[in-house]
Amino acid sequence: MRVVLAEDLFLLRDGLVRLLQAYDFEIAAAVETGPELSRALAELDPDVAVVDVRLPPTNTDEGLQCALEARRRKPGLPVLVLSQHVEQLYARELLADGSGGVGYLLKDRVFDADQFVDSVRRVAAGGTAMDPQVIQQLLSRRAADDQPLARLTPRETEVLELMAQGRSNAAIAERLVVTERAIAKHTANIFAKLGLEVSDDDNRRVLAVLAYLDHGR
């Protein structure tokens, strides 16, 4: 699996390169600026891009904007964005096209190698990997003025957060130490309360929930 990596801090960039190579990823390019990232994404056609939100020369959201532009040129290009802090606006921009293959993680998650690598693979496969803190903030922002979300039970809200991270029913059941059948029941209740069509496709259902949380219906 070929990766384009964009991170301006040398030590972190070098560490990510070594980590991904240890898990048999091929590093097609490891760059530190927005213009370099744009060229790499246009010329190398990677399987997934791992991108810091803030890159030189602007050090604002240049990494994110380069990734979004690359996805406009190649719809569905898998992109995993790394950020120092939760920025709801960045998460909304990344999710806006609803085509999947996106992730948004805080940089702290990088230190859990297995979790980080799983997120890269999930995004590369067209799935979604959202940081739990991002999901919590999206839920909190919408729950204040959204009656369907307010109808969810605490357990259903917990299941929804894990679904939105991209976890399957089996993974959620293992995490919450309950049966997969119980999670299926919670999932059906969640979709019914949100007015969403039930689907066995994990990626479609997560994207539908995220789209609902972000844009409303």
Beta strands, then each sheet from edge to edge (+ up, - down):
strand 1: 2-6
strand 2: 26-31
strand 3: 48-52
strand 4: 79-83
strand 5: 102-106
strand 6: 128-130
sheet 1: 2+ 1+ 3+ 4+ 5+ 6+
end
